[in-house]
Amino acid sequence: MDNISCVVVDDDPISIEILKQLIERTNFLELHEAFDDPIKAIEFINQGNIDIAFLDVEMPLLSGLKLMETLSRKPEIILVSGKKQYALDAFDFEVCDFLLKPVNDYSRFLKAVLRAKSNLSKKEDSGSLNNIFIKVDSLFINLDLSKIKWCEAYGDYVKIHTDDKVYTVYSTLKSVVDKLPGDRFIRVHRSYVINMARIDNIDHSNLQIADKIIPISDSYKNDLMQRIKTL
């Protein structure tokens, strides 16, 4: 893939400068903007031209975690903080990685960035897929993507609802999202990913596929409404 675009959102000028230097050292990264105001960063990121966002967790106007909830178009997120306990939040929010300030270890920075690059490549490659193999018990089952109605988080598993049956696979919902074509599938809730072609109707807080009512989170609604075609 071409150069990877990124932004830095951090209220600490020293941290911004360190991240700028690390990004400049990485030849495939292109820094588009550095923000010390998270409110200004939201509109820029929502334009959809950013691949990776380095987000400070603790900022006075809006935390990095809260900022993520406002995004209608989510790039790969790498959280940055001086407090180790936020690494658990990174896991809960299923972000790409977590970097501990001061970010002065280039190898650790590069590891996070390469992970994000790998995720972006998988999303790019999935765009032409018509089928996908899922592992159920000891079998790999070939699924026609058009038959998938929605996917639902179920503890440490994901339930994949199709026209024929429901498959339960050992996975996170984020991992499933990363493997599905982004032009056909969209996350609408922390617990749901849906096939946009299978939506029957949408109201202010839910959508319906067949006889299933699926909630739409505020943080995902803008992206959904921008991507559906209306008359």
N, CA, C and O of each residue as an XYZ file, in Angstrom:
924
protein
N       0.836     -1.183      0.000
C       0.000      0.000      0.000
C       0.881      1.247      0.000
O       2.075      1.179      0.295
N       0.263      2.406     -0.342
C       1.002      3.658     -0.402
C       1.335      4.142      1.005
O       1.097      3.446      1.992
N       1.894      5.353      1.076
C       2.188      5.936      2.378
C       0.960      5.943      3.273
O      -0.165      6.128      2.809
N       1.192      5.739      4.559
C       0.117      5.676      5.539
C      -0.022      7.039      6.209
O       0.935      7.565      6.778
N      -1.212      7.594      6.135
C      -1.457      8.916      6.707
C      -1.759      8.793      8.195
O      -2.383      7.824      8.627
N      -1.319      9.771      8.974
C      -1.557      9.702     10.414
C      -1.732     11.095     10.999
O      -1.345     12.096     10.395
N      -2.322     11.136     12.186
C      -2.444     12.367     12.962
C      -2.009     12.079     14.390
O      -2.035     10.937     14.848
N      -1.612     13.130     15.076
C      -1.287     13.059     16.498
C      -2.251     13.977     17.230
O      -2.449     15.124     16.830
N      -2.858     13.467     18.312
C      -3.755     14.284     19.136
C      -3.257     14.183     20.570
O      -3.382     13.137     21.208
N      -2.689     15.281     21.075
C      -2.053     15.253     22.395
C      -1.941     16.698     22.893
O      -1.560     17.589     22.134
N      -2.273     16.927     24.165
C      -2.196     18.291     24.699
C      -0.802     18.637     25.235
O      -0.571     19.754     25.697
N       0.115     17.682     25.170
C       1.481     17.887     25.673
C       2.416     18.174     24.497
O       2.660     17.284     23.682
N       2.944     19.397     24.390
C       3.792     19.742     23.234
C       5.061     18.893     23.139
O       5.545     18.632     22.038
N       5.602     18.462     24.277
C       6.805     17.628     24.244
C       6.481     16.261     23.642
O       7.237     15.740     22.822
N       5.350     15.687     24.057
C       4.924     14.397     23.513
C       4.653     14.494     22.015
O       4.997     13.588     21.256
N       4.035     15.598     21.596
C       3.782     15.809     20.169
C       5.097     15.831     19.390
O       5.207     15.214     18.330
N       6.075     16.533     19.912
C       7.360     16.659     19.229
C       8.053     15.301     19.131
O       8.638     14.983     18.096
N       7.993     14.492     20.199
C       8.608     13.161     20.183
C       7.951     12.291     19.117
O       8.636     11.624     18.341
N       6.612     12.302     19.084
C       5.892     11.491     18.098
C       6.170     11.975     16.677
O       6.285     11.167     15.756
N       6.277     13.280     16.500
C       6.615     13.819     15.175
C       7.953     13.272     14.687
O       8.087     12.885     13.526
N       8.937     13.245     15.577
C      10.264     12.763     15.212
C      10.239     11.270     14.867
O      10.903     10.834     13.926
N       9.475     10.497     15.628
C       9.366      9.059     15.351
C       8.660      8.805     14.026
O       9.044      7.913     13.269
N       7.634      9.588     13.753
C       6.903      9.455     12.482
C       7.807      9.832     11.310
O       7.827      9.150     10.286
N       8.546     10.915     11.469
C       9.454     11.367     10.403
C      10.532     10.315     10.117
O      10.996     10.183      8.984
N      10.914      9.583     11.138
C      11.942      8.544     10.988
C      11.406      7.317     10.246
O      12.186      6.501      9.755
N      10.092      7.185     10.163
C       9.454      6.003      9.564
C       9.013      6.354      8.149
O       8.063      7.115      7.964
N       9.693      5.806      7.156
C       9.538      6.308      5.785
C       8.157      6.089      5.171
O       7.800      6.784      4.220
N       7.372      5.145      5.688
C       6.065      4.912      5.082
C       4.945      5.685      5.794
O       3.785      5.596      5.393
N       5.288      6.448      6.852
C       4.297      7.255      7.557
C       4.312      8.695      7.050
O       5.371      9.255      6.770
N       3.135      9.277      6.938
C       3.003     10.677      6.520
C       2.119     11.403      7.532
O       0.924     11.124      7.632
N       2.706     12.326      8.276
C       1.958     13.073      9.273
C       1.148     14.178      8.589
O       1.714     15.073      7.962
N      -0.178     14.105      8.717
C      -1.035     15.112      8.106
C      -1.274     16.301      9.031
O      -1.374     17.439      8.572
N      -1.364     16.035     10.341
C      -1.639     17.119     11.274
C      -1.337     16.661     12.692
O      -1.430     15.474     13.004
N      -0.973     17.610     13.547
C      -0.809     17.353     14.981
C      -1.702     18.338     15.725
O      -1.602     19.548     15.521
N      -2.569     17.824     16.581
C      -3.537     18.653     17.293
C      -3.263     18.635     18.788
O      -3.004     17.582     19.371
N      -3.324     19.816     19.406
C      -3.308     19.858     20.864
C      -4.722     20.063     21.409
O      -4.936     20.083     22.621
N      -5.688     20.216     20.490
C      -7.098     20.376     20.843
C      -7.888     19.204     20.255
O      -8.049     19.127     19.037
N      -8.385     18.292     21.097
C      -9.093     17.117     20.580
C     -10.381     17.454     19.844
O     -10.794     16.713     18.952
N     -11.017     18.557     20.204
C     -12.265     18.941     19.532
C     -11.994     19.243     18.054
O     -12.760     18.838     17.180
N     -10.901     19.955     17.786
C     -10.544     20.273     16.399
C     -10.142     19.018     15.626
O     -10.319     18.939     14.411
N      -9.602     18.042     16.348
C      -9.145     16.813     15.680
C     -10.308     15.977     15.165
O     -10.171     15.282     14.159
N     -11.451     16.034     15.842
C     -12.575     15.160     15.496
C     -13.027     15.378     14.051
O     -13.139     14.426     13.280
N     -13.282     16.631     13.693
C     -13.765     16.920     12.337
C     -12.746     16.489     11.291
O     -13.116     15.955     10.246
N     -11.484     16.716     11.564
C     -10.430     16.357     10.617
C     -10.389     14.846     10.407
O     -10.315     14.380      9.270
N     -10.438     14.077     11.498
C     -10.379     12.614     11.391
C     -11.627     12.070     10.714
O     -11.546     11.111      9.947
N     -12.790     12.676     10.991
C     -14.042     12.192     10.411
C     -14.142     12.406      8.905
O     -15.044     11.865      8.265
N     -13.236     13.180      8.333
C     -13.219     13.342      6.874
C     -12.810     12.046      6.173
O     -13.033     11.875      4.974
N     -12.207     11.138      6.945
C     -11.951      9.800      6.429
C     -10.666      9.598      5.677
O     -10.495      8.570      5.022
N      -9.743     10.558      5.750
C      -8.493     10.435      4.995
C      -7.313     10.007      5.854
O      -6.168     10.044      5.404
N      -7.584      9.604      7.076
C      -6.523      9.259      8.019
C      -6.512      7.755      8.285
O      -7.552      7.148      8.538
N      -5.325      7.169      8.223
C      -5.184      5.728      8.449
C      -4.898      5.399      9.918
O      -5.439      4.431     10.452
N      -4.054      6.199     10.568
C      -3.661      5.943     11.958
C      -3.794      7.230     12.768
O      -3.398      8.305     12.316
N      -4.356      7.108     13.967
C      -4.414      8.246     14.890
C      -3.700      7.872     16.185
O      -4.028      6.873     16.824
N      -2.722      8.687     16.560
C      -2.051      8.535     17.851
C      -2.801      9.437     18.844
O      -2.749     10.662     18.733
N      -3.490      8.831     19.804
C      -4.357      9.577     20.711
C      -3.832      9.543     22.136
O      -3.610      8.473     22.704
N      -3.636     10.722     22.705
C      -3.354     10.815     24.126
C      -4.626     10.439     24.888
O      -5.724     10.801     24.468
N      -4.492      9.723     25.993
C      -5.669      9.320     26.758
C      -6.190     10.483     27.593
O      -7.380     10.793     27.541
N      -5.317     11.130     28.360
C      -5.746     12.177     29.279
C      -5.539     13.559     28.679
O      -4.412     14.039     28.561
N      -6.652     14.192     28.299
C      -6.624     15.562     27.810
C      -7.740     16.323     28.508
O      -8.785     15.739     28.795
N      -7.551     17.613     28.790
C      -8.523     18.334     29.621
C      -9.895     18.523     28.983
O     -10.905     18.473     29.686
N      -9.958     18.737     27.685
C     -11.247     18.981     27.036
C     -12.001     17.693     26.735
O     -13.219     17.619     26.902
N     -11.266     16.683     26.289
C     -11.893     15.422     25.884
C     -10.832     14.340     25.896
O      -9.797     14.491     25.247
N     -11.060     13.262     26.611
C     -10.071     12.193     26.672
C     -10.001     11.461     25.335
O     -10.926     11.527     24.525
N      -8.891     10.766     25.121
C      -8.765      9.979     23.899
C      -9.840      8.916     23.781
O     -10.298      8.609     22.680
N     -10.245      8.351     24.916
C     -11.281      7.322     24.903
C     -12.630      7.913     24.488
O     -13.364      7.316     23.701
N     -12.945      9.097     25.029
C     -14.192      9.756     24.656
C     -14.149     10.227     23.205
O     -15.159     10.187     22.503
N     -12.978     10.672     22.764
C     -12.831     11.106     21.379
C     -13.165      9.961     20.422
O     -13.840     10.161     19.412
N     -12.687      8.764     20.751
C     -12.964      7.607     19.887
C     -14.457      7.381     19.711
O     -14.910      7.009     18.628
N     -15.224      7.606     20.776
C     -16.664      7.366     20.726
C     -17.384      8.356     19.813
O     -18.493      8.084     19.352
N     -16.755      9.506     19.551
C     -17.391     10.516     18.704
C     -17.077     10.330     17.222
O     -17.697     10.972     16.374
N     -16.128      9.466     16.906
C     -15.682      9.330     15.524
C     -16.667      8.507     14.701
O     -17.059      7.413     15.107
N     -17.061      9.028     13.560
C     -17.906      8.264     12.645
C     -17.058      7.415     11.702
O     -17.512      6.395     11.183
N     -15.819      7.856     11.489
C     -14.883      7.082     10.657
C     -13.646      6.802     11.497
O     -12.873      7.714     11.793
N     -13.461      5.573     11.873
C     -12.397      5.232     12.815
C     -11.158      4.700     12.092
O     -11.214      3.658     11.439
N     -10.050      5.414     12.210
C      -8.778      4.876     11.698
C      -8.240      3.843     12.675
O      -8.886      3.548     13.680
N      -7.076      3.294     12.397
C      -6.393      2.477     13.391
C      -5.964      3.399     14.535
O      -5.344      4.437     14.303
N      -6.295      3.019     15.758
C      -6.027      3.864     16.921
C      -4.853      3.305     17.720
O      -4.843      2.129     18.083
N      -3.865      4.158     17.988
C      -2.773      3.821     18.901
C      -2.861      4.800     20.070
O      -2.593      5.992     19.912
N      -3.239      4.291     21.241
C      -3.358      5.139     22.420
C      -1.980      5.418     23.009
O      -1.088      4.570     22.965
N      -1.819      6.620     23.561
C      -0.555      7.033     24.170
C      -0.863      7.621     25.545
O      -1.741      8.473     25.676
N      -0.139      7.164     26.571
C      -0.377      7.700     27.919
C       0.840      7.462     28.800
O       1.651      6.574     28.540
N       0.951      8.271     29.843
C       2.011      8.081     30.833
C       1.609      7.133     31.943
O       2.403      6.869     32.846
N       0.375      6.608     31.893
C      -0.120      5.721     32.940
C      -0.397      4.329     32.376
O      -1.177      4.169     31.437
N       0.252      3.331     32.963
C       0.142      1.957     32.449
C      -1.276      1.401     32.521
O      -1.655      0.563     31.703
N      -2.070      1.866     33.507
C      -3.393      1.273     33.682
C      -4.303      1.480     32.475
O      -5.280      0.752     32.299
N      -3.984      2.470     31.646
C      -4.817      2.695     30.460
C      -4.605      1.627     29.386
O      -5.360      1.557     28.417
N      -3.589      0.810     29.561
C      -3.393     -0.305     28.622
C      -4.597     -1.238     28.646
O      -4.952     -1.820     27.622
N      -5.230     -1.383     29.815
C      -6.433     -2.217     29.920
C      -7.582     -1.610     29.133
O      -8.362     -2.330     28.510
N      -7.690     -0.276     29.162
C      -8.719      0.393     28.360
C      -8.475      0.165     26.875
O      -9.414      0.002     26.097
N      -7.205      0.157     26.495
C      -6.868     -0.092     25.094
C      -7.383     -1.465     24.666
O      -7.882     -1.638     23.554
N      -7.252     -2.434     25.568
C      -7.734     -3.784     25.260
C      -9.258     -3.796     25.172
O      -9.829     -4.392     24.259
N      -9.913     -3.131     26.130
C     -11.379     -3.111     26.156
C     -11.961     -2.426     24.929
O     -12.995     -2.845     24.408
N     -11.291     -1.364     24.465
C     -11.789     -0.620     23.306
C     -11.305     -1.225     21.989
O     -11.631     -0.727     20.912
N     -10.527     -2.298     22.085
C     -10.032     -3.009     20.904
C      -9.275     -2.086     19.950
O      -9.430     -2.158     18.731
N      -8.446     -1.210     20.542
C      -7.604     -0.365     19.695
C      -6.403     -1.175     19.218
O      -6.157     -2.285     19.690
N      -5.669     -0.606     18.284
C      -4.555     -1.333     17.678
C      -3.439     -1.613     18.676
O      -2.926     -2.730     18.736
N      -3.051     -0.583     19.475
C      -1.934     -0.762     20.406
C      -1.937      0.362     21.440
O      -2.719      1.309     21.354
N      -1.048      0.231     22.411
C      -0.895      1.207     23.488
C       0.584      1.496     23.677
O       1.391      0.574     23.797
N       0.944      2.784     23.705
C       2.327      3.191     23.920
C       2.432      3.986     25.216
O       1.630      4.882     25.481
N       3.431      3.641     26.013
C       3.638      4.310     27.288
C       4.590      5.490     27.107
O       5.670      5.351     26.534
N       4.166      6.663     27.609
C       5.035      7.849     27.571
C       6.144      7.726     28.612
O       5.949      7.098     29.653
N       7.305      8.322     28.340
C       7.692      8.951     27.062
C       7.983      7.887     26.009
O       8.627      6.877     26.294
N       7.514      8.121     24.819
C       7.677      7.139     23.740
C       9.067      7.326     23.135
O       9.217      7.930     22.073
N      10.068      6.804     23.819
C      11.452      6.997     23.348
C      12.098      5.717     22.830
O      13.283      5.709     22.497
N      11.324      4.635     22.763
C      11.833      3.368     22.237
C      11.309      3.210     20.811
O      10.143      2.869     20.613
N      12.170      3.457     19.816
C      11.707      3.412     18.430
C      11.230      2.022     18.030
O      10.270      1.894     17.270
N      11.885      0.983     18.529
C      11.480     -0.377     18.158
C      10.057     -0.669     18.641
O       9.291     -1.337     17.946
N       9.704     -0.168     19.829
C       8.341     -0.381     20.340
C       7.339      0.426     19.520
O       6.247     -0.054     19.214
N       7.712      1.648     19.168
C       6.871      2.484     18.306
C       6.642      1.795     16.960
O       5.516      1.728     16.467
N       7.720      1.289     16.377
C       7.632      0.647     15.068
C       6.767     -0.602     15.120
O       6.033     -0.889     14.175
N       6.849     -1.348     16.220
C       6.021     -2.540     16.370
C       4.539     -2.171     16.322
O       3.747     -2.849     15.667
N       4.167     -1.093     17.018
C       2.776     -0.643     17.023
C       2.331     -0.209     15.632
O       1.230     -0.536     15.189
N       3.196      0.529     14.953
C       2.864      1.042     13.626
C       2.744     -0.099     12.610
O       1.853     -0.085     11.760
N       3.632     -1.074     12.699
C       3.560     -2.213     11.775
C       2.303     -3.046     12.009
O       1.737     -3.611     11.074
N       1.877     -3.115     13.260
C       0.620     -3.814     13.552
C      -0.548     -3.079     12.887
O      -1.432     -3.700     12.297
N      -0.536     -1.756     12.990
C      -1.582     -0.964     12.348
C      -1.530     -1.128     10.828
O      -2.566     -1.245     10.173
N      -0.319     -1.134     10.278
C      -0.153     -1.301      8.824
C      -0.701     -2.647      8.374
O      -1.353     -2.739      7.333
N      -0.438     -3.692      9.155
C      -0.953     -5.021      8.830
C      -2.477     -5.034      8.838
O      -3.100     -5.619      7.952
N      -3.079     -4.389      9.837
C      -4.545     -4.318      9.909
C      -5.118     -3.589      8.699
O      -6.137     -4.001      8.145
N      -4.464     -2.508      8.292
C      -4.928     -1.742      7.134
C      -4.836     -2.562      5.848
O      -5.718     -2.488      4.992
N      -3.759     -3.346      5.718
C      -3.586     -4.191      4.531
C      -4.663     -5.268      4.454
O      -5.172     -5.580      3.378
N      -5.001     -5.829      5.613
C      -6.057     -6.853      5.643
C      -7.390     -6.269      5.205
O      -8.145     -6.906      4.471
N      -7.676     -5.047      5.663
C      -8.931     -4.405      5.278
C      -8.949     -4.128      3.779
O      -9.978     -4.286      3.123
N      -7.805     -3.713      3.244
C      -7.694     -3.410      1.815
C      -7.879     -4.673      0.985
O      -8.582     -4.666     -0.025
N      -7.239     -5.762      1.422
C      -7.319     -7.029      0.690
C      -8.719     -7.630      0.730
O      -9.128     -8.328     -0.197
N      -9.453     -7.355      1.813
C     -10.775     -7.975      1.970
C     -11.825     -7.366      1.050
O     -12.915     -7.918      0.902
N     -11.499     -6.218      0.422
C     -12.491     -5.524     -0.389
C     -12.999     -6.328     -1.571
O     -14.132     -6.114     -2.003
N     -12.205     -7.248     -2.113
C     -12.617     -8.026     -3.285
C     -13.118     -9.426     -2.933
O     -13.372    -10.237     -3.824
N     -13.260     -9.706     -1.654
C     -13.684    -11.041     -1.238
C     -15.156    -11.288     -1.529
O     -15.981    -10.383     -1.402
N     -15.481    -12.508     -1.919
C     -16.873    -12.948     -2.042
C     -17.196    -14.059     -1.054
O     -18.360    -14.381     -0.816
N     -16.155    -14.635     -0.490
C     -16.369    -15.700      0.492
C     -15.244    -15.659      1.516
O     -14.204    -15.039      1.298
N     -15.474    -16.326      2.622
C     -14.479    -16.363      3.688
C     -14.578    -17.704      4.405
O     -15.665    -18.266      4.537
N     -13.441    -18.211      4.865
C     -13.441    -19.456      5.635
C     -13.490    -19.129      7.116
O     -12.743    -18.279      7.599
N     -14.369    -19.805      7.829
C     -14.429    -19.660      9.277
C     -14.153    -21.015      9.924
O     -14.527    -22.060      9.391
N     -13.495    -20.979     11.079
C     -13.164    -22.216     11.778
C     -14.209    -22.497     12.843
O     -14.393    -21.712     13.773
N     -14.879    -23.605     12.699
C     -15.877    -24.053     13.667
C     -15.445    -25.423     14.155
O     -15.439    -26.393     13.397
N     -15.081    -25.493     15.441
C     -14.502    -26.725     15.997
C     -13.244    -27.072     15.189
O     -12.296    -26.287     15.160
N     -13.228    -28.227     14.540
C     -12.032    -28.620     13.789
C     -12.202    -28.418     12.283
O     -11.329    -28.797     11.502
N     -13.329    -27.821     11.875
C     -13.618    -27.648     10.458
C     -13.428    -26.208     10.002
O     -13.713    -25.272     10.748
N     -12.943    -26.034      8.768
C     -12.935    -24.729      8.125
C     -14.087    -24.717      7.125
O     -14.103    -25.496      6.172
N     -15.044    -23.831      7.351
C     -16.267    -23.795      6.556
C     -16.241    -22.582      5.628
O     -15.963    -21.464      6.061
N     -16.532    -22.814      4.356
C     -16.531    -21.758      3.354
C     -17.888    -21.046      3.354
O     -18.915    -21.651      3.045
N     -17.880    -19.749      3.704
C     -19.119    -18.977      3.781
C     -19.211    -17.966      2.647
O     -18.257    -17.238      2.375
N     -20.350    -17.927      1.994
C     -20.654    -16.887      1.015
C     -20.976    -15.610      1.802
O     -21.905    -15.597      2.610
N     -20.208    -14.536      1.568
C     -20.390    -13.311      2.344
C     -21.789    -12.719      2.193
O     -22.307    -12.097      3.121
N     -22.391    -12.911      1.038
C     -23.720    -12.332      0.826
C     -24.776    -12.981      1.713
O     -25.849    -12.413      1.921
N     -24.478    -14.162      2.234
C     -25.443    -14.861      3.097
C     -25.331    -14.467      4.566
O     -26.184    -14.826      5.377
N     -24.268    -13.724      4.905
C     -24.117    -13.271      6.294
C     -25.035    -12.077      6.532
O     -24.973    -11.080      5.813
N     -25.882    -12.190      7.543
C     -26.803    -11.104      7.877
C     -26.195    -10.161      8.913
O     -26.181     -8.944      8.724
N     -25.701    -10.725      9.995
C     -25.018     -9.927     11.006
C     -24.120    -10.823     11.844
O     -24.274    -12.044     11.866
N     -23.168    -10.180     12.539
C     -22.272    -10.868     13.454
C     -22.440    -10.230     14.834
O     -22.583     -9.014     14.960
N     -22.419    -11.071     15.854
C     -22.740    -10.604     17.204
C     -21.700    -11.090     18.205
O     -21.387    -12.279     18.254
N     -21.163    -10.162     19.009
C     -20.216    -10.539     20.059
C     -20.928    -11.404     21.095
O     -22.070    -11.143     21.475
N     -20.216    -12.442     21.541
C     -20.816    -13.392     22.479
C     -19.718    -13.876     23.426
O     -19.210    -14.989     23.294
N     -19.359    -13.001     24.396
C     -18.256    -13.332     25.295
C     -16.947    -13.401     24.529
O     -16.570    -12.451     23.845
N     -16.253    -14.532     24.646
C     -14.999    -14.730     23.910
C     -15.237    -15.250     22.495
O     -14.294    -15.627     21.799
N     -16.491    -15.269     22.077
C     -16.858    -15.814     20.769
C     -17.635    -14.773     19.960
O     -18.026    -13.723     20.470
N     -17.842    -15.095     18.701
C     -18.695    -14.290     17.834
C     -19.699    -15.215     17.163
O     -19.331    -16.262     16.630
N     -20.961    -14.825     17.191
C     -22.005    -15.578     16.488
C     -22.223    -14.943     15.118
O     -22.521    -13.753     15.013
N     -22.070    -15.747     14.076
C     -22.261    -15.282     12.705
C     -23.611    -15.795     12.212
O     -23.796    -16.995     12.012
N     -24.542    -14.878     12.021
C     -25.909    -15.238     11.617
C     -26.004    -15.205     10.094
O     -25.771    -14.167      9.474
N     -26.343    -16.328      9.506
C     -26.470    -16.424      8.054
C     -27.896    -16.828      7.695
O     -28.728    -17.050      8.575
N     -28.168    -16.920      6.399
C     -29.493    -17.341      5.948
C     -29.808    -18.771      6.383
O     -30.968    -19.115      6.611
N     -28.779    -19.592      6.496
C     -28.993    -21.020      6.745
C     -28.911    -21.407      8.216
O     -29.704    -22.217      8.695
N     -27.940    -20.820      8.939
C     -27.750    -21.210     10.341
C     -26.893    -20.163     11.048
O     -26.463    -19.178     10.448
N     -26.656    -20.401     12.334
C     -25.799    -19.527     13.135
C     -24.514    -20.275     13.456
O     -24.554    -21.379     13.998
N     -23.366    -19.673     13.122
C     -22.068    -20.268     13.409
C     -21.449    -19.533     14.598
O     -21.528    -18.308     14.683
N     -20.841    -20.270     15.502
C     -20.154    -19.671     16.641
C     -18.662    -19.926     16.499
O     -18.215    -21.072     16.442
N     -17.893    -18.830     16.444
C     -16.446    -18.941     16.250
C     -15.721    -18.278     17.409
O     -16.214    -17.316     17.997
N     -14.553    -18.801     17.728
C     -13.723    -18.235     18.794
C     -12.953    -17.054     18.224
O     -11.983    -17.234     17.488
N     -13.391    -15.839     18.567
C     -12.791    -14.638     17.987
C     -13.329    -13.418     18.709
O     -14.327    -13.497     19.425
N     -12.651    -12.271     18.515
C     -13.215    -10.997     18.933
C     -13.983    -10.403     17.759
O     -13.743    -10.761     16.605
N     -14.899     -9.500     18.056
C     -15.660     -8.871     16.980
C     -14.744     -7.995     16.122
O     -14.942     -7.896     14.911
N     -13.753     -7.367     16.733
C     -12.816     -6.538     15.963
C     -12.068     -7.373     14.937
O     -11.863     -6.933     13.805
N     -11.655     -8.584     15.327
C     -10.954     -9.457     14.395
C     -11.849     -9.819     13.212
O     -11.389     -9.887     12.072
N     -13.125    -10.048     13.492
C     -14.076    -10.350     12.418
C     -14.234     -9.146     11.493
O     -14.229     -9.289     10.271
N     -14.375     -7.948     12.088
C     -14.510     -6.721     11.300
C     -13.318     -6.535     10.373
O     -13.476     -6.165      9.210
N     -12.126     -6.793     10.894
C     -10.908     -6.594     10.107
C     -10.840     -7.509      8.894
O     -10.169     -7.186      7.913
N     -11.526     -8.646      8.947
C     -11.464     -9.606      7.842
C     -12.608     -9.454      6.844
O     -12.543    -10.002      5.744
N     -13.652     -8.717      7.212
C     -14.795     -8.543      6.319
C     -14.612     -7.303      5.441
O     -13.993     -6.334      5.879
N     -15.139     -7.313      4.210
C     -15.003     -6.151      3.320
C     -15.679     -4.919      3.908
O     -16.870     -4.946      4.221
N     -14.919     -3.845      4.056
C     -15.441     -2.637      4.670
C     -16.477     -1.914      3.838
O     -17.196     -1.061      4.358
N     -16.573     -2.241      2.535
C     -17.578     -1.589      1.703
C     -18.935     -2.267      1.815
O     -19.935     -1.747      1.321
N     -18.973     -3.453      2.478
C     -20.243     -4.181      2.592
C     -20.691     -4.400      4.035
O     -21.882     -4.549      4.307
N     -19.733     -4.419      4.950
C     -20.057     -4.668      6.350
C     -19.659     -3.464      7.190
O     -18.662     -2.802      6.904
N     -20.437     -3.183      8.220
C     -20.177     -2.016      9.051
C     -20.539     -2.324     10.501
O     -21.513     -3.024     10.780
N     -19.744     -1.793     11.406
C     -20.032     -1.944     12.823
C     -21.041     -0.870     13.218
O     -20.841      0.308     12.925
N     -22.120     -1.272     13.879
C     -23.159     -0.320     14.279
C     -23.310     -0.240     15.796
O     -24.062      0.583     16.316
N     -22.589     -1.100     16.485
C     -22.698     -1.181     17.948
C     -21.472     -1.925     18.448
O     -20.835     -2.658     17.691
N     -21.141     -1.741     19.711
C     -20.012     -2.456     20.298
C     -20.142     -3.964     20.099
O     -19.139     -4.675     20.034
N     -21.375     -4.448     20.004
C     -21.614     -5.891     19.926
C     -22.103     -6.387     18.570
O     -22.342     -7.583     18.406
N     -22.258     -5.482     17.583
C     -22.845     -5.915     16.313
C     -22.113     -5.355     15.090
O     -21.738     -4.183     15.048
N     -21.923     -6.223     14.107
C     -21.484     -5.856     12.761
C     -22.552     -6.373     11.812
O     -23.007     -7.509     11.943
N     -22.954     -5.544     10.855
C     -24.059     -5.969      9.982
C     -23.671     -5.875      8.511
O     -22.777     -5.119      8.131
N     -24.360     -6.659      7.701
C     -24.243     -6.602      6.245
C     -25.206     -5.522      5.766
O     -26.421     -5.675      5.894
N     -24.672     -4.422      5.212
C     -25.522     -3.291      4.847
C     -26.578     -3.661      3.805
O     -27.656     -3.066      3.782
N     -26.282     -4.635      2.946
C     -27.238     -5.035      1.914
C     -28.439     -5.764      2.491
O     -29.447     -5.945      1.808
N     -28.334     -6.189      3.759
C     -29.422     -6.968      4.358
C     -30.327     -6.134      5.270
O     -31.260     -6.665      5.872
N     -30.051     -4.827      5.372
C     -30.894     -3.968      6.231
C     -32.278     -3.811      5.608
O     -32.397     -3.505      4.422
N     -33.318     -4.019      6.403
C     -34.697     -3.802      5.945
C     -35.167     -2.380      6.240
O     -35.797     -1.749      5.390
N     -34.868     -1.869      7.436
C     -35.250     -0.502      7.770
C     -34.393      0.013      8.922
O     -33.763     -0.759      9.645
N     -34.385      1.347      9.076
C     -33.599      2.009     10.104
C     -34.460      3.084     10.755
O     -35.148      3.830     10.059
N     -34.429      3.171     12.090
C     -35.032      4.323     12.754
C     -33.943      5.063     13.522
O     -32.760      4.857     13.250
N     -34.308      5.918     14.474
C     -33.317      6.782     15.115
C     -32.322      6.028     15.976
O     -31.229      6.536     16.224
N     -32.668      4.818     16.446
C     -31.745      4.123     17.348
C     -31.609      2.622     17.076
O     -30.887      1.930     17.794
N     -32.292      2.115     16.052
C     -32.241      0.681     15.743
C     -32.314      0.468     14.241
O     -32.710      1.352     13.481
N     -31.920     -0.734     13.838
C     -32.171     -1.159     12.471
C     -32.736     -2.577     12.519
O     -32.624     -3.272     13.529
N     -33.341     -2.991     11.413
C     -33.956     -4.313     11.372
C     -33.419     -5.113     10.195
O     -33.344     -4.624      9.068
N     -33.047     -6.356     10.484
C     -32.676     -7.328      9.456
C     -33.536     -8.554      9.698
O     -33.422     -9.211     10.733
N     -34.402     -8.860      8.730
C     -35.386     -9.942      8.908
C     -36.199     -9.626     10.168
O     -36.779     -8.545     10.269
N     -36.248    -10.552     11.126
C     -37.038    -10.304     12.337
C     -36.176     -9.863     13.518
O     -36.635     -9.869     14.660
N     -34.932     -9.483     13.246
C     -33.996     -9.090     14.304
C     -33.891     -7.568     14.388
O     -33.626     -6.901     13.388
N     -34.100     -7.025     15.587
C     -33.894     -5.603     15.847
C     -32.499     -5.437     16.451
O     -32.179     -6.041     17.475
N     -31.671     -4.609     15.802
C     -30.280     -4.419     16.228
C     -30.080     -2.961     16.638
O     -30.405     -2.058     15.868
N     -29.553     -2.719     17.832
C     -29.347     -1.333     18.283
C     -28.223     -0.643     17.513
O     -27.274     -1.292     17.074
N     -28.335      0.671     17.355
C     -27.296      1.482     16.726
C     -26.736      2.423     17.791
O     -27.479      3.218     18.367
N     -25.449      2.341     18.053
C     -24.813      3.241     19.020
C     -24.618      4.620     18.399
O     -24.391      4.739     17.195
N     -24.708      5.650     19.217
C     -24.515      7.023     18.729
C     -23.158      7.180     18.055
O     -23.031      7.905     17.068
N     -22.134      6.494     18.592
C     -20.781      6.653     18.066
C     -20.615      6.035     16.676
O     -19.644      6.341     15.983
N     -21.542      5.173     16.258
C     -21.443      4.539     14.940
C     -22.517      5.040     13.963
O     -22.457      4.758     12.767
N     -23.485      5.776     14.480
C     -24.642      6.129     13.647
C     -24.270      7.031     12.471
O     -24.755      6.822     11.359
N     -23.408      8.038     12.702
C     -23.043      8.952     11.617
C     -22.412      8.220     10.449
O     -22.728      8.492      9.290
N     -21.522      7.291     10.756
C     -20.854      6.533      9.701
C     -21.875      5.726      8.908
O     -21.825      5.693      7.679
N     -22.806      5.072      9.616
C     -23.845      4.285      8.942
C     -24.676      5.154      8.021
O     -24.905      4.784      6.870
N     -25.137      6.312      8.505
C     -26.026      7.161      7.722
C     -25.304      7.773      6.523
O     -25.922      8.044      5.493
N     -23.990      7.991      6.659
C     -23.227      8.519      5.531
C     -23.018      7.481      4.443
O     -22.840      7.825      3.274
N     -23.040      6.217      4.824
C     -22.709      5.159      3.868
C     -23.924      4.532      3.190
O     -23.788      3.905      2.140
N     -25.107      4.695      3.777
C     -26.279      4.152      3.083
C     -26.718      5.123      2.003
O     -26.492      6.327      2.119
N     -27.342      4.608      0.957
C     -27.789      5.453     -0.141
C     -29.290      5.683      0.022
O     -30.065      4.740      0.181
N     -29.680      6.960     -0.020
C     -31.082      7.309      0.165
C     -31.593      8.136     -1.022
O     -30.815      8.779     -1.727
N     -32.899      8.107     -1.224
C     -33.540      8.918     -2.261
C     -34.167     10.145     -1.604
O     -34.765     10.974     -2.289
